[in-house]
Amino acid sequence: MTYKPRRYQRYLVEGSVTLKIKSCSIAADLKDISFTGMHVCADKEIKPGSKVKFEIVSNLSSVTIAGEGEVKYAKKKATHDAKLFKMGIEFINVNESAIEHLINRIQKAIATEKRKKKAKAKPFINWDW
């Protein structure tokens, strides 16, 4: 297997995804997203190569993102509580501006968090010694 570097950065994000394959609907947790796809976890496996319709909901955006994708990988995730499957879904048909908007919101949240941490980390210098 040849290593292929990722084309776009992945961004960690919390959200929910509804995956639809034929007449079946599966609830999944959104773990990360890029311009070309997403990583989700669900309690049911969808076989690689399967085409799915999806709806993404994130607390960082008021817009529900709907589209179509292809499952590129599915692996059982080791957990103590339940059988969870990690799946990588490549976007086939999605509103690119909606994905860009969500990723911009993620980047803004990251920058805000870094500024807060940096402000807390500034050392206090007492010049009255």
Phi, psi and omega in degrees: 000128181271135178286130175242119179294150179293142180280328183226151179293144174266145179237126176292136181204145175263139179179180178236150180228135171256120179257133179237124176229119187055239181259005183265139178240130183235129176275137181219159174262132176280128182253317175205165185213151173223184179291340185247356181180187182212160176246126181231161173235134181219164179272359176233144180269140171245127186295141175304142183096344180288140175269137180228153167259149182216159171226124181255132175233127179229149178288351179272352182218142179275357184263131171275128182260118179252149178184192178231149180209177177236132177288121181264328176208156175214123181226143176288132180264131180285114177221162178270332188274314189210171174273111179243146179241130174270133180225140174256126183240122177270133179290134174254313182220110181207154176287103185298326180291329177291321176295316179299318179299314180297316180295323175298320178295321178296313180299320179296318179296321178296314181297318179297316179295320178296320178297320179296316180294320180294320179296323179287332186275352181296126181286147176271126179250121178263110182273003183265038181265000000 
